[in-house]
Amino acid sequence: MQLGIIGLGRMGGNIARRLMLNGHTTVVYDRDEASRSALAKEGSTAVADLPALVAAMDKPRAIWVMLPAGEPTEETINVLSDLLDADDVIIDGGNTFYKDDVRRAQALTAKGLHYVDVGTSGGVWGLERGYCMMIGGEADVVTRLDPLFATLAPGMGSVERTKGRNSADDRAERGYIHAGPAGSGHFVKMIHNGIEYGMMQAFAEGFDILKQKNSENLPVEQRFDLNMADIAEVWRRGSVVSSWLLDLTADALATDPQLDAYSGAVADSGEGRWTIEAAMEQAVPVPVLSSALFARFRSRQKSSYADKMLSAMRFGFGGHKEGPK
């Protein structure tokens, strides 16, 4: 199947590569010529602008926009909407606010176009591991695009099947779902990222307590000089808190136990804030998620070992740079 991809950054480029490795074809565009050239050498058809991308594709077209949420994505979709033909599909795979998806879908439907929002998790490891995807849009359009999603997803792999699960639709087990109408995919991904904030904060605070157990403020007999790397490693193996986040923590600590490479100024990319806003709209109490978001704000004023650990985890799964101090 053919897919157009706009935005060849940390995830967009690897989405193209994973598809091509499994027999699909890609037409790609990025403002950065070096990114376009790199994909062209690997088999993509690289183009110099959006009109050229549309012209190079077979109908009905499917074009995946993988750009930062907000104005870059908004402007690109507006331009595409005037270039495409009826029954073409625009896919937003970034971290767009779900209410923007609802608005866009309505506007594009009026033009005879389709809109699909894909909450995409997998970060810089997606090429190897696959991408967990939460998809919103018309059911028949999502079904049309299923060969692409099935290729990008991790598949069942070695993950043990859930006991008692009985569903005729095995897409969730293969790492992707059709969540519902336009906006639902990004809404589910938004809450996923809010939960991620809380999980990361819990690990960071716990390791900070372990790190400070050798504090001069404690009686000598109560001071323990604990090995952070060993603790992370042993917890990975059979512990109830084992997870990919813990794997990334262990990786960071193995090479930099003091986390000196990180300032600890932790950025937030928007989803955490939107999660709290949704909770307020729905009157759902979320004290853990709220505290995790506010801890990131505080990290930009004065950083701790816990903040450095958050930065290390964010860099590990997504290649995210630290926020401004």
N, C-alpha and C positions, 0 to 999 in steps of 0.2 A: 504494500500500500504506500501511497505517496503522502508526505507531510511537509508543509512549509513551516519553517521555524524562524522566528524573529527574536534575536537576543541570544548570543552564544557565550554567555558568561559561565559561571561555575556549574550551573545545571543545564542550561540550554544546549551547550556544546555536547555534553555527555548524553543528553536525550537523543540527539542526532546520531551519535556514535552507537548507542545501544540498538537503535532501530536499524541502522545499516548493517550491523553485525548479524542481524537476524532477518535479512532479506528485504527490508523496506527501503524506499528511496526518499531522499530529503532534498529540499530546496531551501537554502539558508541565506539569511541576511543579518548583518550586524554593522553598526557604524564603524567599527574597528576593522580595517582591511586585513590586518594580520590574523584576526579570528576567522574571517571568511576564508582566507587562503589556507589556513590550517585544515579546515573542514573539507575544502575542495580537494586537497591532496589525499584525503581519506575517503573520497568518493561522493561527497555532496556536490550538488549544483549550486555554486555560490553566485549571488547576484549583487549588484551595486546599489539597488534601491527597491522600494516597495512596489512600484509599477512593474519592474522587471521580475520580481518574485511572483506576482500575480500572473504575468504573461507566461512564465515558465511552467506553470502548473496545469495539470489536467482537471477538467470539471467532473463532478462538483469538487471544489477545492476544500481542503482543511488546513487551516493555518494556525499554528501554536505560537502565541505571544508569550515570551518569557522575559519580561522586563520588570524593573522595580514598580511597585504599586504606586498609583497616583498619576501625575501628569504624563510621564513617559508612556505608560500603558494606555491612558485615556487618549492621548494624541494619536498614537499608532492605530488604535481601533477605529477612531474617527476617520483617519485617512483610508484605512482598509475598507471601511463600509461604503466608500464612494468608488472603490476600484473593483469590488467583487460583484458577482452575478447571483441571481436568485438561487437558493438552495446551497450556497457555499456556507462553510462553517468557520467561525472564529472561536478559537480556544484560548482562554486566559489561564495559564498554568502558574502564574505568580501568586503573590500573597495579597490579592485585592480584597478590599472590604466588601462583604457580601451584599450590602445594600446597593453598592455600585453595580454589582452583577445584575441584580433585579432590574435596575433602571436601564442598563445597556441591553439586556435581553428584550425588553419591551421596544426599545428604539430600533433594534436590528430586525425584529420580527416585522415591524412596519415596512421595512425595506426588502422583505422576502429572504432575509438571512437568518442563520441559526447561531446561537451563542451557547457555548459550553464552558463552565468554570471547573477547573481541576485543582483542588488543593493537593499539592505535591510535596511529599516528605521523602527524604533520602539524601539530601545534601550532596556533598562532593563524592559520596560513595555510591551514588545511584548507578553509575555505569557498571560496576561490579555486582552490587547487591540488588539492583532494581529499585523502583520507586513505589512507595505506598501512595495510592491515589484515591481521593474522595471527590466524586464527580457530580456536578449538577447540570441539568439541561433536559431537553426533550428525550424521552425514552428511545424513540426510534432513531434519533440522531446519535445518541450514545451507543446504541447497538451497531450502527453503521461504522463507528470509529473503533469498535471493540478490538479488531486485530492490532491496532496501535497500542491500546491500553494493555492488552494481554501481553504484548512484548515488553513493554516498559515495566510492568509489575514484577515483583520478585518471584512469583510462582509459589507453589506449596513448599518446595525445598525440603529441608530437614525438620521444619517446625512440627511438633507433635500436633495431631488433629485434636480439636476440642471435643472432649467426651460429651456425648449426649446431643451434640449439634446435629440437626436434621433440616437441611435446606436444599431445595432443588437448584438454587442459584449458588454456585461455588466460587463466584468472583471474590467474595470477601476472603475466603481461604487462600486465594491466589494473590491477594494483596491490593485489590481495588474494589470499589463499590459505586453503584449509581445511587447517590444519596437521595435524590429527588429533583425538583425543578431548579431552574437557574438560581444561583446564590447558595443553594444548600451545600454544595461541595466545599466552597470557601468558608461557609459557616462552620462546618464540621472541622475543617482544618484549623480555623481560628481557635476553636475550643481545644483542639489538640495542642496547639502552641501555648495556650494559657496553662494547660496541665503540665506541659514541658517546663515552663517557668518554675512551677511549684516543685516538680521533681528535682530539677537542677539545684534549686535553692536548698532543698532538704539535704542533698549530698554535700553541698558547699558548707552549710552550717555545721553538719555533723563532723566533717573533716577539720573544720576550724576548731571545734572543741578538742578533737584528738591532738591537733597540732599544738594547742595552747596548754596541754596537760603538763608540759615541762616549764610552766611559768614560774618565775621567781616569787610570785604572789602566793604560791601554795607552799605548805610545809614540805620540807625536803623529802620526807618519807612518802609523800603523796605525788611526787613528781615522776612522770614517766616520759622517757625520750622515745616516742613511738615512731616506727618506720611507716610513713604514709604509703609508700609504694607497696610494701608487703601487705598492709591492711587492705588496700584496694584490690590487690591480686587475690588474696584469700577469699574476699567477699564475692569475687567473680565466680567462684567455684563451689556451687551448691547452696549459696546463701539465698535467702528469700528476697534480698535487694539486688540480686544480680540483674543486669540490664545492659543495653548498648551504651547508655550514659555512663555506667560504671566502667565498662570496657574502655571508653574514651578517657575517663579519669585515670585509669591504671596506665594507659599509654602515656599520658602527659607526665604522670609522676615518675614513671620508669626512667625518663630521660632528663627530667627537671624537677626533682623532689621539692625544691623551694618555690617552684613556679616563677623564677626570676624573669623569665621571658615575657611575663604578662604584668601590665600595670594594674589590672583589676578594675578599670573603668568600663563597666558592662553596658553595652548598648541595648536598646529594645527596638524591634523592627515594626512595631505597630499592633501585632496580633494580641499581645498581652493587654494593651489598653482597650482594644475593641472587645476582648472577652469580658473585661470588667464592665464596660458599657452595656453589653448584652445582659449581664447578670443584673445590673441595676434596672434595666427596662423590664426584666422578667421577675424582679424582686426575689432573686435567688442569692442566698448568702454564700460568699466565696472568700472567707478570711485568708486562706492559705494562698490562693492565687493573687489576691490583692497585695498581701505582704511581699510576695515574690517580686511583683512589679515595682513596688515602692523601694525594695532593697536595691534594685538596679538604679533607680534615681539617686539613691544615697551613695552608691558606689562611685559616682562621678564627682563626689565631693571629698570623700575620704575612703580609700580602698583598704581591704583586709585580705588575709589569706583566702578566705571564702570567696571573695570577689575575683581573685586571681584564678581560683578553681572554676568559677562560672565562665570566665573568659576562655580558659583552656578547653572546657567542654564545647562552647560555642564554636571555637576554631576547629575542634576535632570533627564535629559532624557537618558543619556548613562552611568552613573556611571564613567565618565571620571575623572581621577586624574589630578591635576594641573601640568603644565610643570615645568621644572627646572628653578630656578631663575638665 
